[in-house]
Amino acid sequence: MSNLIKEQTDTTPIRPTLRYSDADLLVFKNIIEKAKTEAQDEMRMLHERLDDLTNQDNNADSMIYSMHMAEQGSEAMEKEKTYAHINRVNDYLRKLDESLERIKDKSYGVCKECGILIAKERLMAVPITTLSASWKIRQQCPEDGIDRITKQG
């Protein structure tokens, strides 16, 4: 369940701030850490794949008869796809780390556009999200302040 926390700064009056409870944040942290471990494993496999492709290139260079041009192009394409995948996984890892930072400062799960709590189902499915489903689907904050996964008419 979410907590309503009172915050006060020197210049502003006390105002309520929505956030997820520490217990909820711990659940999200575990989900994110599991996703991070899986992404790191994927990254290791991608680097191994890249090493294999590079070694194939080096072996082909030392052969008396070089590879057919189509094979060379195919391997170059595989390397490019692997590099692109590595970039995507790196980006995902960075966003997972940012999510862990938001858990530390207890701002995780709060929509950066609306300030409402992002639906738990959305956070479980997309742990790196910073936007509520309401904002993502309709580009507007829900009037009642409740994030809904389903599209409303």
C-alpha positions as CSV (number, residue, x, y, z in Angstrom):
1,M,0.0,0.0,0.0
2,S,1.2,3.5,-0.5
3,N,2.1,6.0,2.2
4,L,1.1,9.6,2.4
5,I,4.3,11.4,3.6
6,K,4.4,14.9,4.9
7,E,7.2,17.0,3.7
8,Q,8.3,20.4,4.8
9,T,10.9,22.8,3.5
10,D,12.1,26.1,4.9
11,T,10.0,28.2,2.5
12,T,7.0,26.2,1.8
13,P,4.1,25.0,4.0
14,I,3.7,21.3,4.8
15,R,2.3,19.5,1.8
16,P,1.4,15.8,1.2
17,T,3.6,13.8,-1.1
18,L,2.5,10.4,-2.5
19,R,5.0,7.6,-2.6
20,Y,5.2,3.9,-2.4
21,S,5.8,2.3,1.1
22,D,9.2,1.0,2.0
23,A,7.8,-2.6,1.7
24,D,6.6,-1.8,-1.9
25,L,9.9,-0.3,-2.8
26,L,11.7,-3.4,-1.6
27,V,9.6,-5.5,-3.8
28,F,10.3,-3.2,-6.8
29,K,14.1,-3.2,-5.9
30,N,14.1,-7.0,-6.0
31,I,12.4,-7.0,-9.4
32,I,14.9,-4.4,-10.8
33,E,17.9,-6.3,-9.4
34,K,16.7,-9.5,-11.0
35,A,16.2,-7.7,-14.3
36,K,19.7,-6.2,-14.0
37,T,21.3,-9.6,-13.4
38,E,19.5,-11.0,-16.5
39,A,20.6,-8.0,-18.6
40,Q,24.2,-8.4,-17.3
41,D,24.1,-12.1,-18.3
42,E,22.8,-11.1,-21.7
43,M,25.6,-8.5,-22.1
44,R,28.2,-11.2,-21.3
45,M,26.7,-13.5,-24.0
46,L,26.7,-10.6,-26.5
47,H,30.3,-9.8,-25.8
48,E,31.2,-13.5,-26.3
49,R,29.3,-13.5,-29.6
50,L,31.2,-10.4,-30.7
51,D,34.5,-12.1,-29.7
52,D,33.5,-15.2,-31.8
53,L,32.7,-13.0,-34.8
54,T,36.0,-11.1,-34.4
55,N,37.9,-14.4,-34.1
56,Q,36.2,-15.7,-37.3
57,D,37.3,-12.5,-39.1
58,N,40.9,-13.0,-37.9
59,N,40.9,-16.7,-38.9
60,A,39.5,-15.8,-42.3
61,D,42.2,-13.3,-42.8
62,S,44.9,-15.9,-42.2
63,M,43.4,-18.4,-44.7
64,I,44.9,-18.8,-48.2
65,Y,41.5,-18.5,-49.8
66,S,39.5,-15.6,-48.5
67,M,35.8,-15.9,-47.7
68,H,33.2,-15.2,-50.4
69,M,32.1,-11.6,-50.4
70,A,28.5,-12.6,-49.4
71,E,29.8,-14.4,-46.3
72,Q,32.0,-11.4,-45.4
73,G,28.9,-9.1,-45.7
74,S,26.8,-11.4,-43.7
75,E,29.4,-11.5,-40.8
76,A,29.7,-7.7,-40.9
77,M,25.9,-7.5,-40.6
78,E,25.9,-9.9,-37.7
79,K,28.6,-7.7,-35.9
80,E,26.5,-4.6,-36.5
81,K,23.4,-6.2,-35.1
82,T,25.4,-7.4,-32.1
83,Y,26.8,-3.9,-31.5
84,A,23.3,-2.5,-31.7
85,H,22.0,-5.1,-29.3
86,I,24.9,-4.3,-26.9
87,N,23.9,-0.6,-27.0
88,R,20.3,-1.4,-26.2
89,V,21.2,-3.6,-23.3
90,N,23.7,-0.9,-22.0
91,D,20.8,1.7,-22.2
92,Y,18.5,-0.7,-20.3
93,L,21.2,-1.3,-17.6
94,R,21.6,2.5,-17.2
95,K,17.9,2.9,-16.8
96,L,17.8,0.1,-14.3
97,D,20.5,1.9,-12.3
98,E,18.5,5.1,-12.4
99,S,15.5,3.2,-11.2
100,L,17.5,1.9,-8.2
101,E,18.6,5.5,-7.4
102,R,14.9,6.5,-7.4
103,I,14.2,3.7,-5.0
104,K,16.9,5.0,-2.7
105,D,15.5,8.6,-2.7
106,K,11.9,7.1,-2.5
107,S,10.7,8.8,-5.7
108,Y,10.4,5.5,-7.6
109,G,7.0,4.9,-9.0
110,V,5.9,8.5,-9.2
111,C,5.0,9.7,-12.6
112,K,7.4,12.5,-13.7
113,E,4.5,14.3,-15.6
114,C,1.5,13.8,-13.2
115,G,3.1,13.3,-9.8
116,I,0.7,10.4,-9.3
117,L,1.7,6.8,-8.3
118,I,2.3,4.7,-11.4
119,A,0.1,1.6,-11.3
120,K,2.0,-1.4,-9.7
121,E,1.1,-3.6,-12.6
122,R,2.9,-1.2,-14.9
123,L,6.0,-1.0,-12.7
124,M,6.1,-4.8,-12.5
125,A,5.9,-5.1,-16.3
126,V,8.2,-2.1,-17.1
127,P,10.4,-1.5,-14.1
128,I,12.3,1.4,-15.7
129,T,9.2,3.5,-16.5
130,T,8.9,7.0,-15.2
131,L,5.5,7.7,-16.7
132,S,2.1,6.6,-15.6
133,A,0.0,4.5,-18.1
134,S,-2.5,7.3,-18.1
135,W,0.2,9.7,-19.4
136,K,1.7,7.2,-21.8
137,I,-1.6,6.3,-23.4
138,R,-3.5,9.6,-23.3
139,Q,-0.8,12.2,-22.8
140,Q,-2.8,13.6,-19.9
141,C,-2.9,13.2,-16.2
142,P,-6.0,11.4,-14.8
143,E,-8.4,13.8,-13.2
144,D,-9.0,11.5,-10.3
145,G,-5.3,11.0,-9.7
146,I,-5.5,7.2,-10.2
147,D,-3.3,5.5,-12.8
148,R,-5.1,3.0,-15.0
149,I,-3.5,0.5,-17.3
150,T,-6.6,0.1,-19.5
151,K,-7.4,2.6,-22.2
152,Q,-10.5,4.7,-21.5
153,G,-12.8,6.2,-24.1
